Amino acid sequence: MASVGPSAASTQPALPSGLAVFKTIPYAFILPEIVCGTWVWILVAATSVSLPLLQGWVMYVSLTSCLISLLLLLSYLIGFHRNSENWKVLDSLYHGATAILYMSAAVLQANATINSESNPNGPLNYQLNSAASFFAFLTTFLYILHAFSIYYQ
């Protein structure tokens, strides 16, 4: 009969702290999520927004997610989690929910890109919106990878 004592719990991989965060999957995805998310809101902010409701949601999701992911990264870097297993659940729930929100934002940004194709402001808005759509879908993919890779540790 197998023992379910403290020795069984100690076989769980420890949560990374410090610079080990950048070397450990899925936590290494946090920095690319922040960088790609930052590009989304910079590119959307650089366009002349013709559909404020659509692109306002994109800005809200990208900026909020960027800030929360930055706080999460900083908490891992300073070791705030104190190796608690609850942080894995929190991390997975956050990244799963953010992946869903980012997918909605990416689809709305793609719609704004299609609508900006016939915009009289020229091809620059279309190119900026296209780049923002690309980074929005890339960021969505990174959040999905992060959320699901926690289960396969």
N, C-alpha and C positions, 0 to 999 in steps of 0.2 A: 504494500500500500504506500502510495506516494505521500510525502509530507508536504503540507501547505504552510509551512512556518516562515520565519524571516529569511531563510536561505532561498526559498522559492521566489520571494519578492525581490531579492537582491540580484536576480538574473535579468531584471528589466534594465534596458540601457538608460544611462543617466542623461538627463537633459543637459545640453551644452551651456557653458558659461564662458564669458570672455571671447577671445578670438576664435575659439573652437566652434562658435556659431557659424562662421563662414565656411567651415570644412565639413559640416554635418548636414546630411539631407534629412528632413525637408527644410531645416532652418536656414540653409544657405539660399533658399528661394526668396527670403524676405528682402534682401537688398535689391535684387532685380525687380521685384514687385514694386518697390518704392521708386526706383529709377524709371521704369516704364510708366507707372502711374503718374509720375511727375511730368513726363513727356506728354501724356494725354491732356492734362489740364493746361500746360503751357501752349500746346498746339491749338486747343479749343479757344483759349484766351486770345491767341494771335489772329483768329479769324474775325470777320465782321459777322456777328451772330445774327442770322436771319430767322432762326426758330428758337427764341429764348427759352421756351418751356422744355424742349428736347435737350438742348445743349446745357441748360441750367442743371438738369438732372445729371448729365455727364460730369459737369464741373463739381457738383456736390459729391457724387460717389467717388470720383477720383481724388479730390482733395481730402475728404474725410478718411478714405481708406489709406491714403498716403500718410496722414498724420497718425492714425491709430497703428499702422504697421511700423512707423518710426518709433512710437512709444513701446511697442512690443519688442522691436529689435534692441532698443536701449535697455529694456528690462532683462533681456537675455544676456546682453553684454555685461551688465553689472551684477548678474546672478541673483536678481530679485526673486526668481522663482523658487529658490532654495531646494531644487530638485523634487518638487511636489508633482505627483502624477496628475493633479487637477489641472496643471498648466497644459498638459497634452490635450485634455478635453476642451479647455478654453481656446487653445490654439486651433484645434480642428473645427470647432463651432464657428469661430470668428472667420477663418479662411473659407469655410463652406458657405456661410451666409454672404460673405463679401464676393465670392465667385458668382453667386446668383445675382447680386446687385450689379456687379460689373458686367455680367452678360446682358442684363437689361440696358445698361448704359452703352455698351458696345453696339447693340442693335439700334438704339436711338441715334448714336453717332453715325452709323452706316446710313440710316435714313436721312440724316442731315447732310451727309456727303452726297447722296443721290440728289437731294433737293438743291444743293449748291452747284450742281453741274450746269444748270441753266441760269445761274446767277450772273447778272450783268457786271459784277465786280471783277470778273476775269478769272483766269485759271488759278491764280494764287490761292484763293479761298478753297477751291476744289482740291488743290494739292495739299493744303494744310489739313483740311477735313479728312482727306484720304489717309494721311499719315496718322492723324488722331485715331481714326478707325482701326488702322493696323495695330497701333500700340494698345488700344482698348481691348482688342481681341487677344493680343499677346499677353497682356496683364491678366485677363480672364483665365487664360490657359495656365499661367503661373500660379494663380490662386487655386485653381482646381488641382493642379499637381501637388501643391503644398497640402491641401486638405486631405487628399486621398493617400499621400505617401506616409502620413502619420500612422495609418492603420497597418502598413506593411513593414514597420520597423521590427 
